[in-house]
Amino acid sequence: MIETIATAESNTELAPGYRLLTLTLIEDCKISAGQFAMLKPKASIEPLLRRALAVYRVYGPRRVSFLYQVLGRGTEALARVEPGGAVEILLPLGNSWPDAFQGNQSVIVVAGGIGSASVYMVCEELARSAADAQLLFGARNERTALGCGLEDFRALGLPLTITTDDGSLGEHGLVTGPLERQLTERAGQGVMIYACGPWVMMRQVARIAAQFEVACLVSLEAPMGCGFGVCVGCVVAVNTNELPGYGSYKRVCTDGSIFPAETIRWEVNPMAH
């Protein structure tokens, strides 16, 4: 983990409300698929705290990018960063997607909305390794899909199913529909699911995975103050046999952000804290 000042190379709007921020670091940093960073503009006084963003792409030991939705004061401040601007950054943080695809398992990656940012690098690895993998990509509409990096995912060449809530692109409906269909066709055998997206989507993915008795990992989002476990602001409720107490929760920043889906108490949404 390093804390440093990065320089903005570009901060491009992909679609209204969705941007791609590319940064140059001043020292080498090794980042694994699924990890995240805490960042804010160096010149920004308000908001005080940095914002957690999944690392979207790594172009080398000193060049990274972040795909983000402009939603709230933190990301609004990031959206105002111009090329050459300084950005405070702490990275890499959290755990990473495992290399389960190196075995005999098939992998289904489920990306919902801006959750796509967390899964691009693992999709890149899957495509490079010629693994038996496919991507289910869901968004509200065509514009949102483009803002969430759809063209980058298309370029990877993985088998791709697109869904939109309004039917403006791909299948009309939720991304969990093709997931259920795929697992039915495969009888759920030898499948691993990687998922990131809205809480309600991941809750449904977890339910479907349990129904078909397949392994499922989810990358979670939660309000986060520090990013390294001190503030305990990002806890999620987990299933446990212990009496209610400290062991009833896990920190998204240090215990995750990637968890086995069956360990999460999906009826308790951390984003509603």
Secondary structure, 3 states (H helix, E strand, C coil): CEEEEEEEEEEEEEECCEEEEEEECCCCCCCCCCCEEEEEECCCCCCCCCEEEECCEEEECCEEEEEEECCCHHHHHHHCCCCCCEEEEEEEECCCCCCHHHCCCEEEEEEEHHHHHHHHHHHHHHHHCCCCEEEEEEECCHHHHHHCCHHHHHHHCCCEEEEECCCCCCEECCCHHHHHHHHHHHCCCCEEEEEECCHHHHHHHHHHHHHHCCEEEEECCCCCCCCCCCCCCCEEEECCCCCCCHHHEEECCCCCCEEEHHHECCCCCHHHC
